[in-house]
Amino acid sequence: MLAYANGDATAFDQLYSRHRQPLLQYIANSCGSQADAQELFQDVWMKVIKQRDQYDSSAPFKAWLFTIARNRVIDLFRANSRRATTNLGFDDPTPRASGSSATIAAVNKPLEPDEITRVMQSKKLLMEALQLLTPEQRETVLLKHVAGFSIREIAELQSEKPETVKSRLRYAFARLRQTLRGAEIHE
């Protein structure tokens, strides 16, 4: 970021390519509307461009970027006076499995129609379960598992203690497990 703030335009390209996907997923999962997500995503990068000389190098760029994004999401909620919906970003189809070539081949094999249906139903159930979380719990889950922040980083972003973040995650996952297990029983 310091290189970009000092006029190196290629440094911005590197920042953008490194942080584009997690930022977009965080915003999309936070606000739910694809149109709102795209608009906020652009707003965040415009703010980075406009405020590049105000960047404080004592904080990591990722934390600064996601603080801007978080504030823009909060502004959107205030403006719309509605609760957020989520959209889990399963945009990265890259398999994370490691192992034999047979395992990798199985992972890369196209899904059968019944498998696609199960995945879509699971995604829908998870999205509905996330809606039952408090906004604070949902944001904490998204920052941890979509944006990849550590507990300490989330605590700093939310101006909370790490214990509060851990507690939110614990209660959020308990609620998600309870909701998803209940949904399986009713199917």
N, C-alpha and C positions, 0 to 999 in steps of 0.2 A: 504494500500500500504506500509505503514511503516513496518508492520509486515512481509510482503513479502521481503522487502528490507533488513530486518534483518535476513532472512533465513527461515522464516516460509512458507513452500511450500503449506500448506493447505490454506493460505491466498490468494495465487494466484488463487486457484480453486474457492474461493468465489468471487474474483474480476472478473474472467472470466465468471462465471455463471450469475453474476449480470449485466454485461455490454455486453455480447456476442450478444444478439439479437438486441438491439438498434444500436450497432456499425456496425454489419453486414448490417442492413437495411440502415443505413446512407451511408455506402460505396457502396452498391449495387445500391442505388438510385442516387448516385453521378456519378458513372462511367458507369452504364448501362450494361456492359459486365459481365456476371456471372463468367467467367474465371478470368477476371481482379479483380472482387470483391473478389473472394476467395483468390487470390494471395495477394492483398493488406491487406485483413483481417489477413492473416497469418503474413505478414510483420509487421503489427502494433503490434501484440502480441509479435513477436520476438524482436521488438524494446523495448517494455515494459520490457521484460526479460533482455535484454542486458543493458538497461539504468536504471534499478531499483535503483541503488545507486545514480543516478543523479536526482531522483524525489525530487522536492521542495514541502515540506508538507504545505507550505503556500497557495498553490493553490489546489482546489479540484481535486481528481484523475480523475473524469469524464472529467473535462476540459483539463487536461494534455493528457488523452487518445485520446480525440477527436481532439486536436491540432495535435497530431502525425498523426491521420487518415487524417485530412484535408491537412496536408502537403504532405502526400503520394499521395492523390488524385490529388493535384496540380502538383506534380512531374510526375504523369502519364499523365496528360493533356499536360504538356510541352513535354514529351517524344513522345507522339503520335501526337501532334499538331492538335488535333481535339476537337470539342465540345463534351461535355458529353451528354449521353442519360440517361434517368431515368427509373427506374423500381420501381413502388410503391410497397412496401412490404405489401401485405395483407396476411402475413404468420401467423398471430395470429388469429385463428378462434374463440377465446374465446369471447363470447358475453359480451358486456359491459352494457347490459340493466339490470335494476333492476325493480322489480315490482312483480306482481302476478305470481303464478305458471303457469297460462294459458299463460301469456306473455312470460315467460321463455320457455315454451314448444313450443310456436310458433317460437321463435328465434332458438331453437335447431332442429326444423323440417327440414329435408333435402330440399334443393332447387329443385324446378321443373325445367325441361329443359329450359323453356322460361325465368325463373328467372336467371338461370346460363348465358344464352345468354346476357341478359340485364346487368348483373354484368360485364361480360367480355367486352362488348362494352363500358360501362362506364369507366372501368379501362383503356382501350385502348385510349379513348378520353382524359382522364385525363393525361395519359403519353404523348400524343401528345401535349396537352396544356402546360404541364410543359416544353416541348422542346422550346416553344416560349418565355419563360422567359429568362432574361439575366442569365449568370452563377451565378452572385452574388445573384439575386433574388431566383433562384432555390436552391442554397446552403442554403440561409436563411430560406426558407420554409422547407427544409428537416431537418435542425438543430432544428427548432421550433417544427415541427409536427411529425417527425419520431424519432429524437433523444431525444426530450423532454426538450431542453434547454430553459431557460428563456431569455427574451430580453437582460438583463444585461449580461448573460453568453455568448450569441451569440456576443454581442458587444465586449466583451473581446477576444473571439476567433478570430474574424475578424479584431481586432484592429480598431474598428469604434465606433462612439458615439451611445448610445441607440436610439436616434432620427433617425439616419440613418437606423438602423435595423427596426424600426417601419415603416419608410417610404418604405423600400424595401418590407416589408410584405404587406403593404397597396396597393402598386402598383402591386405587384405580384398577390394578390387576385383579384384585379380589372381586371387584364389581364386574369386571369383564368376564372372568371365569364363571361367576355365578350366572350372569346373563347368557353367556354362550352355552353353558351346560343346560340351562333351562330351555333354550331354543332347540337344542338337539333332542330333548325329550319330547317336545311338541311336534316334531317332524314325522 
